[in-house]
Amino acid sequence: MKQVHHCSMFNRDELAHILETFSQGEKVLICISSSFLSSVNRLDYALHADESKRPIHNVGGFWGPHSFEFLKNIGILSKRYKFPVLMGGFDIQWYKFNNEVDVRAWGFEVLNLFVDYYLVGHSHTAISKFCNDIPLKYIPMKCAGTNSVAKVVKSDAITDWEDHAFTPTPGTYIAPGEALITQLAGGCVFSCSFCTYQGLGKKPHEYCRSYESIKNEIVYNWENSRSNVYMIVDNMINDDWNKLKYLARIRDETGIDVRWGAYARLDTIRTKEQAQLFRDAGVAGVIFGIESLKKEVGPYLGKMTDGNKVKELLAQFRDAVGDTCITSGSFI
């Protein structure tokens, strides 16, 4: 499987060139992830029941004009080349097919013209089955307020993460020293009240890769492309401290200067030793979901928002990592 990042930035001619280059006469399956597919001008329609009457001016308005144009270009090209399309990711969820407001905002009338199946859930098995000509069991979902029907596939249980490596396949072009994307575990142990991620509340050691799996991936990438920098896309890097301990151990055992950026939770970094572990593990960048500095807000969010405590923890983290890490915070 070949991945194209930031592909929504390409125009139709550039996308056509990519598809022609990838195909080279072979079969092609286009997989679209909706998880990070959005524009700065997108509109979050109908996220709450009391907002469902918000007027919608444009079909596909949720995505924003730029991203929706990208989706339409993919649709035109998939029809031209007769390439099947699967679409999944965080933004593809059951309820959005049944609400007339959602259907229009998400542009399902247009997407249904070229998306063969929508994948709901966390497992990748539906993609493997499709590639191996195994029929997918789907539910025909009539999109509310339209005559359009979507084929929705509910995935199996979450994929076994023991050796769920993200190692590039032979033939995938990786530039020397290129930063790569990887993931050490699935799901999230937290349950913040404002989050609608479907993998919330897992146990700390569920859906985690083994030490050997992570080490083998890092060594392979270093030996084949001299890549040692990663964006770790776990929902939280420090939901299980073993992940950081694994990275520190790999750096020590292999001598590879592994550097990485990730999302982290500040209020669980309670000790100097825990902050130091980030540095030992090779942190280069971290994003803390601080959300608010107003203590009274915390109970509503399901996390600590004491401004004085936040500042203390940030100072402790800064003292441990020094100038080896770029730190940023996100706020509601």
N, C-alpha and C positions, 0 to 999 in steps of 0.2 A: 504494500500500500504506500503510495506517495502522497505526502501532505504539502499543500500550498498555503502558507500563512499570509495574512493580510491580502487575500485574493480579491476582496471587495474593492481594492484600490485599482484593479486593472479594468480597462475598458473592454468592449466586446471583441475587438480585433486581437487584443493581447490575450484574452481568455481563449479565443479560438486557436491562437498559436500554441498556448500551453496544452490544450486538449489534443491537438494534432501531434505535438511532440510526445506527449505521454502515450498516445495510442500506438503509433508506429505499426498500424495494421492489426494490433491486438485488441481484445475486448477491453472496454473501459466501463467502470462503475463510478459514477459521481456521488460522493457522500458529502452532504452539507451539514456542518455543525452550527446550530443556532446559538450556542452558549455565549459567544462573544460577538455575534453578528448584529451590530447596531450602529446607528449614526448619532451624532451629537444632537440632531434635530428630531430624534424619534419621540413618539408620544406613548406613554405608558397608559393605554386605555384599559379600563375595566379591571384594574388590579384589585379593586375592592367593590363590593356590591353597591355601595352608595354612590359610586362613580360611573355606574354602568349606563347612565343617561347622558354622559358627556358627548357632545356632538362630534361626529367623525366626518371630516371634509374629504379625505382621500382614502381610497382603498390601499391597504398596506401601510397606513400612516404610522403604525407602531414602529416599523423598522427605520423610519426616516427615509427621505427620498433617495439618498445615495445608496443605501444598502438594498432598498427595494428594487432600484434600477439594476443593481448587480444580480439579484435573484432572477429578474426577468431576462437578463442577458444569458444567464446560465440555462434558463428554460428554453430560450430560442436556440441556443447551441446544442443542447441535449437532444432536441427534436431534429436538428439538422444532421447530427452525426448518429442519431438513434442510440444514444447512450442512456441507460437507465439511471434514475436518480433516487437516492434514499436521503431522507432528511430527519435529523434527530437533534439531540442536545437539550439543554436546560429549558429552552423556551417552547419546546413541543410537549404539551401536556393535555390530558384528556379533556378538561373542562372547556378548553378554548374552541373545540369543535361544536359545542352545544349552545354557545351564547352568540346571539346574532351580532351584538356589538363587537365581540372578540373576532368573529369570523371576518367581518369587514376590516377591522383594524389590522388584522394579521395578513389580510390579503389571500385567504385560502382559496377564493374563487380563481385567482390567478395561479397560485402555487399548484393547485390540483390539476392544472393543465399539463404539468410536466413531472411532478413528484410522483413516483410510482408507489412508494410506501413511506409513511411517517413512523419513526421508531420512538416509542415511549418507554422509558426505563433506563437502566444503567448498564446492561450487559451488551457486549459487542457480538454476541452469537448470531444475531439476525443477519449481520453483514456477512459473516462466514458462511452461513447457510445459503444466502442468496448467491454468493460467489461459487458455491459448490452445487448450484442448481437444485437445492432442496426447497420445495415450496414453502412459502411463509404463510402461517396462519394469521389472517388479518380480520379486523372488524370493520365493516363498511360504516363509516360515520357520515351521515347526511349533515352537511354544514348548515347551521340554523339560518333561516331566511333566504336560502338559495336552493337551486336544484343540483348543486355540486356535491359530490361524494368523495370522501377521503378514505384511503385504505390505511388503517392504523394497526401497527403491530406492537403488541405488548411483549417486552423482552422477558427472557428467562431471569432466573436469580442472578444477582451480581456476579460478574466474572471472578473466578478464582485469582486472587492477587498474589499468590505465593511467588510466582515467577512472571509477573505481568510486565515484562521489560519493554522499554521504548527504544530499543537499539535500532538504528537505521538499517534498512535492508540493503543487501548488496545491490549496487547499481544506483542507489539514491545518492545524489550529488551533495556532499557536505564539503564546504570550503574549509581549507586548513584553519584551525582555530575557531571555527564557527560556534557560536553559542547555541545550545540545543534545549529542547523542552523535554522534561521528564516528570514522572509522578511516582511517589513512594508509597502512597496508600489511597484508598477510595473512602468516600463518606466523611462525616464530620461528627465528633463526639459532642459538640455543643448543640444547643437548640435555642438560639436567639429568637425572640418573639417576632422580629420583623423579617426573618429569613424564610423563604418558601422552597429552599433546596430540599429535594426528596430524600437525600441520604443523611438526614440529621439523626443525632442520638445514638450513633453506633458505639459499641464498646471500644475501649482504647486500643486493643490489639486485633480488632477485626479488619479485614481487607487490607492488610499490610504486606508488603513484599519482604522476602527474606533478605538477610544480609548478603548472602552469596549472589542473589539476583541483582541487587543494586551494585555490588562491587564489580561483577562481571560486565555490566553495562558500561560503567565508568572506565574500566580498563580497556574494553574493546574500543570505545570512542577515542580514548587517548592514543592508543596504538595505531588506529586507522586514520584518524583525522586531526590528531593533536588537539581535540576539543576537551576543555576542562571547565567550561563555564555553562551553567544551566539555569533555566527558569523552571522552578519546581512548582507545578500547578495544583498541588494538594490544596484542599480548602483551608488547611491550617498545617504549618510545618511542625508546630509544637503541641499538637494534640496527643502525641505519643513521643516521649523523650527518647525512645530507642532510635527513632529516625535520625536525630541529631547525633546520637552516640555512634550510630553506624557510619555516618559521614565523617566524623572525626577519626574513627578507627580506620576507615579506608584511606584517608589522607596520610595517616601515620604508617600504615602497612605498605602502601604502594609508592609513597613519595610524590603522588600526583597532587598538584596544588588546586584541588577542586574548589571552585567558587560558584556561588549560586545566589539567586534572589527568590523570595517566596512571600506568601502571606503568613502572618503570625498573630498570636493573641498576646497582648502585652500583660494583661492582669494575671496570667499564669506564670510569668517569669518573675518569681517571687524572691529568689536568692541571687547573690553574686555568682554563685557556681553555675546556676542555670543560665545567666546572662553570658558568662564566660564560655559555656558550651557552644553558643552560637558562633563565637569567634573561632573556637577550636574546630568547628565543623565546616568553616569556610564561608560564612555569610558575607555577601557583597552588597546585598540590598534587601530591605524588608519593608513590608507595608503592614502597619498596625490598624485594625478596625477599631479606632477609639470611640467613634460615634458621637460622644458628648462629654463635656466637662462639668455637667450639671448633675450633682449627686442624686437629686430627686427623680431624674429620668431613668436611672439604672434599673429599678424594678420593672419598668415597662418594657425595657429592651432585653432584660435577662442577662445583663452583664454589668461589671463595675464601671461607674462613671464619676467617681469622686475625683474632681480636678486636682486636688493636692496630691492624692495618691498616684494619679496618672503621671504627674510631673516627677515624683520621686522615682517611679519605676523607669521612666524615660532617662533620667539622670543616671540611674544605676546601669541601664543598658549601654548608654553612651560611654560611661567609664570603662566598661568591659570591652567593647568593640573598638573604641577609639575612632580613628579615621579610616578604618578598613571597610566601613559599611555606610551606604546611603540609606537613611531612614525616613520614611514618610508615614503620614497618618491619614485615614479617611474618616469623614464625619457625616452624620445625618443632619 
